[in-house]
Amino acid sequence: GENVEQHPSTLSVQEGDSAVIKCTYSDSASNYFPWYKQELGKGPQLIIDIRSNVGEKKDQRIAVTLNKTAKHFSLHITETQPEDSAVYFCAASGDTGRRALTFGSGTRLQVQP
Amino acid sequence: ETGVTQSPTHLIKTRGQQVTLRCSSQSGHNTVSWYQQALGQGPQFIFQYYREEENGRGNFPPRFSGLQFPNYSSELNVNALELDDSALYLCACSLASTDTQYFGPGTRLTVL
């Protein structure tokens, strides 16, 4: 089955700096890669996603890049703000019809004011 | 807001008991997936329901079972609770034709 590894496990940045979180996946059949933000006591919130036919996608301060050959994808957050502090999860899926998500282990991002 | 609701918010059970968790979506999403999230870990896929039938299952034993109703709401049932079943249980709703899954706030289950 699919295996997703995520690094780093914790990341501390100063407000205004950029943050980068990286994930690798094992199943070359995976074709959908979402990123979720989870705040304390809440469920995961989808912040951006990318499909395998696209190499990069951007939404305001958030961008995701995908390298299918190397089987890795990354989340980039620019101009970080204290409200960006949360746990971020990458995920991958590829089962047509079922589309079960396999998650990474999470990155705790802390943005220092 | 994802429009996905779960009940109850918190639940405390003892080992060996049975529990039922509920999930509903306001936006007509016809596919429901359930995930277990242990403390400090990423969610793990339990199973998915589409058209009131199980449509794929992760590495969980048969004492984890589910239902989906005609209005697309869903239940997760866990029998013979074990201490390791203590976790946040998340449901995610989606349309069968899309990849995007929207998560509810979860139910925190504690097994003593």
Interface residues (C-beta under 8 A of the other chain):
Chain A: V4 Q6 Y32 P34 Y36 G41 K42 G43 P44 Q45 L46 D49 R51 F89 A91 S93 D95 G97 R98 R99 A100 L101 T102 F103 G104 S105 G106
Chain B: T2 V4 Q6 S33 Y35 G40 Q41 G42 P43 Q44 F45 Q48 N55 G56 G58 L90 A92 S94 A96 D99 T100 Q101 Y102 F103 G104 P105 G106
